[in-house]
Amino acid sequence: MRLSFNGHFGHSPIAAGSPPDPPIALTHQFAKVMKKLFALLLLLTNVAFAQTITLSGTVVTASGQPVPFATATLHHAADSSLAKAAVADANGQYLFAGVRPGNYRVVLTAVGYAPWRSQVLALTNEAATKLPPAILRETTNSLSEVSVKARKPLVEVQSDKVVLNIESSITAAGNSAIELLQKAPGVQIDQNDNIILQGKNGVRVFIDGKPSPLGPADLAAYLRTLQATDIDAIEIITQPSARFDAQGNAGIINIRLKRNRNYGTNGSATLGMAHGAFFPKYNGSVSLNNRTKKVNLFATYSHRNARDWLFINLYREQSGSFFDQKSETRSRSVSHNARLGADWFVGRNSTLGVLLDGSLRNAANNTLGKTPIGLLGEGATTLLIADNRNLSDRANGNANLNYRYADTLGHELTIDADLGRFRSAGNNYQPNRYLNPVTNELLSERNFQMNTLTNITLRTLKADYGQRLWGGKLSAGFKVSSVQTDNGFDFFDVLNGQPVLNPDRTNRFMYTENISAGYASFEKTRGKWQYQAGLRLEQTYSLGELSSAVEQTDRYAGTSRVERRYLNAFPSAGLTWNRTQHSTLSLTFSRRIDRPTYQSLNPFESKLDELTYQKGNAFLRPQYTNTVQLAHTYKYKLTTSLSYSDTQDFFTEITDTTERDGQPRNYITTLNLARQRVVSVNASYPFSLATWWNVFMNVSAYRSTNRANFGEGRQIGLTANVLSLYMQHTITLPRQWNLEVSAFYTSPSIWGGTFRNQRFWGSSIGLQRKVLAERGTLVLTVSDPFNSQQWRGISRFGGLYMDASGGWESRQMRVNFTYTFGSKQIKAARQRKTGLEDEKGRL
C-alpha cells in the first residue's frame, strides 16, 4: 500500500561527518574456522580427481548460422534417462561437464526447429570430446506466409532458478525495473513498491550478482531509474544455496544487466516516450561494446526525464474523531545511469575485469493535501490544508575489481572486491494551515521545514572456489562486508517565514553493520539422484547510535545506543530425483535471516502532514525463517512447487496511533511480530498453442498467518488466502509484426500486518515490428488500458480504523524505438574457431 511517505516525498535522513570505523567483528573461534577454510581451499587445488569427460558441441542452421539458446540434453542410451541438461549460449555452443564414461545420446531442441537426436555416443576416458556441428531444420507454418524463427524463451526454468528474459517481452519496452518485476513468475509488487515472492516480503535484490545495500524506499527509487533497455534478464532464486548471503527469507532476485560479448564493435541505441493521464515521460539509452581476442570494452548510458502524478486517500477514525485526508502529488524527476567496464583475457582460462557504474536522480515533488476533521456522527469543524514542497537528490557509485578462472577439469575460482557509495539529500517544506471549512477563515497555522541527508559506504571482499571431488563438486568460499550509514534529520519550526531549528525533534542516526561469512557445500549425482548440502556461518556486528536532544528508547533496549554481536549457522540441503526423462522431483530446505534496513531503524519522522507521518524503530531485531519446498518439473517447462515457511520475530510495517499537543495522530513504523507462517503453491508453464503463438502462465496461491500481541488491546491475528495469476500471450503476425497481451490479478491480501487489501489487477498490450533490415525495432504499448491499478485497504488496530486507497498514472501510451549496429565481419566461423573451451574460460 502506497503509504511509505519516505519513498514518495523524498524524505531521507541527513548527516554531517563520517561514522566511526569499528573493527570487523570476527571472533577468535570464527577466525580459526576461516583459517581452516583457507587451508582447505589451498589443499583442494592439488587433489587428484577421478577422470570425467567434458562433452561439447555447436548448434547451427542449414546455412551454418548459430542457433542461440537451444536446449541441449544428454541421455543414457540404455533407458533414455536424463544425465545432463544445458542451454546453448548466444553463439550456439553447449557443454556438458563432469560426464562419466558410457553410452549416451544428445538431444537438441529450439523453438521453430525440428528436434535433433545424435547417434549413440560411446564416451571413453578422454578428458574432452567435441562433437561435429549439429544442424537444426526450421519448421514453418503456412499462415499468411508466416515463418517462425528461434528466439530466446520468455521464461527459462532451470535447476536452481527461474529466468525471465526481458528482450523476449514486447511490452517490456519503456518499463522500469520495478514494473518489469511484476512480470516475473511468483513475484508481486504491492502498492507500496514492496517486493513479494511466494507470499513473503523478505526478498534480497541483487544487481549483476551483487546485493544492493539500499533500504526499501531508496531501492524502489533506484529501480525506477533502471530501464528495460539496461536489463538482460531477471533471475528468481527461491531456495539459495550456502554460496549466497543468508539475508532474504523469501529468496533472491538478481537483475542481470546487459552485456554484449560479440566480437568487433557493436552497440544499440533506444529512444522512448510515454504519456499518462496528465504528463509525458521520456527515456533513452545507448550501449557500446568492442571486443578483440584479448580485451573486451563496454559502456552503457540511460536517461529518463518524467513528470508523474499520484493520489492517496486516508480516511481514519480515532479518539472519537474522523479525519478524511485526500492528497495529490505531482513530481518531476530526471535520472541518469552509466556503466563502464573492461575484461582482459590474461590467459586461456583467466579473466581480469573492472567495472564502474553509477546513477544520479533529482526530483521535485508538490503535494496538496486536504483533511476535513470533525467528531464522529457530526460534520467537519476544521479543514487542514498541507501543501508540501520537496526537493530530493540521490546519487550512488560502485567500483568492482574481479578475477575469474575456469578450466575444463572443473576448477573454478572467482574473486571480487567492491566499493560502493550512496548519497541522498532532501529538503521539504511542510505547512499545516487549519481553516474554518465554511468560511475558509484561518484558525491556526504550524509550518515546518525538514532537511535530510544519508551517506552509505559499502566495502566487500569475497572469493568462491569450486572443483570436482569424490565424484561430485565441492564449493567453498568467504565474504567480508562492511556497511556504514550516516543519517541526519534537521527539523525547523518556520516562524514568521524564517526557519528556526527545533533541537527536540532533530536527530542523527549512525548505523554500522559488519558481516564475516564462510561456507562450504557439496553436490553429487548418482544415477537418477542428485543431492547437495551446505553450511554457511555468518558473524554479524551492528551498532546503531541515535543522537538527539530528547533521548528515545523502547521497552526492549532502554537505550539510544543499540549494539549487537551474534554468530549464526545457516544450513541448506536439497535432494533431486530425475524420475523419468521428463519428470524431476526435488526437496529443499534452507534457513535464512533478514536484518533490519537502515531506513527501518532510523527513527526520524517523514510527514504527509503533521497528523500523519512515518518513522523508524532503532530497536528492531533480525527475523529468522526456516523454509521447506517440494518442487516438480515436467518436460523442463511445467514447474510446480509447494513450500512452507516459519518466521520468528517477523517484522513488518504497522500503522499505530499517538497523541501530541492534544491532537490524535497516526504513524507508520516497523515492529517485530511474534510469528508469521506462510504456505504457498506455485505453478509456471510456458507452452505453445501453435508455432506462431506462445503462452506463459503463472499461478501462485498462499496462506499467510500473522500473530502478535502488544498488549492494551493491540493484538494482531490476521489470516489471508491469496491467489495471484499472470498470463502472457505472444503472437507472431505477418509482415514482421508481433503482438503481446498480458494481465495479472491478485486476490484480497494482507499488507503491513494490519491492512486487508482489496483485489488488485492490471493488463497491457503491445505491438512490435522489425524495421531497417531488422536492425531496428519499433514497439507500441498501452499499459493498464482499463485503469484498474488502483489499490484500497482497511485496517483496524489499537483503536484506529483506517480506510486507505490510492493510484497513479498506470494507464500509459508508450512508443519505443531501438536500433542495433555492429561489425559486419562477425561470422559464425570465427566464433567457433576460438573453441568452446577457450570461450568458457574467458567468460
Buried (B, 14 or more C-beta within 10 A) or exposed (E): BBBBBBBBBBBBBBBEEEBEEBEBBBEEEBEEBBEEBBEEBEEBEEEEBEEBBBBBBBBBBEEEEBBBBBBBBBBBBEEEBBBBBBBBBEBBBBBBBBBBEBEBBBBBBBBBBEEBEBEEBEBEEEEBBBEEBBBBEBEEBEBEEBBBEBBBBBBBBBEBBBBBBBBBBBBBBBBBBBBBBBBBBBBBBBBBBBBBBBBBBBBBBBBBBBBBBBBBBBBBBBBBBBBBBBBBBBBBBBBBBBBBBBBBBBBBBBBBBBBBBBBBBBBBBBBBBBBBEEBEBBBBBBBBBBBEEEEBBBBBBBBBBBBBBBBBBBBBBBEEBBBBBBBBBBBBBBBBBBBBBBBBBBEEBBBBBEBBBBBBBBBBBEBBBBBBBBEEEEEBBBBBBBBBBBBBBBBBBBBBBBBBBBBBBBBBBBBBBBBBBBBBBBBBBBBBBBBEBEEEEEEEEBBBBBBBBBBBBBBBBBBBBBBBBEEBBBBBBBBBBBBBBBBBBBBBBBEEEEBEEBEEBBBBBBBBBBBBBBBBBBBBBEEBEBBBBBBBBBBBBBBBBBEBEEEBBBEEBEBBEBEBEEBBEBEBBBBBBBBEBBBBBBBBBBBBBBBBBBBBBBBBBBBBBBBBBBBBBBBBBBBBBBBBBEBBBBEBBBBBBBBBBBBBBBBBBBBBBEEEEEEBBBBBBBBBBBBBBBBBBBBBBBEBEEBBBBBBBBBBBBBBBBBBEBEEEBEBEBEBEBBBBBBBBBBBBEEEBBBBBBBBBBBBBBBBBBBBBBBBBBBBBBBBBBEEEEEBBBBBBBBBBEEBBBBBBBBEBBBBEBBBBBBBBBBBBBBBBBBBEBEEEBEBEEBBEBBBBBBBBBB
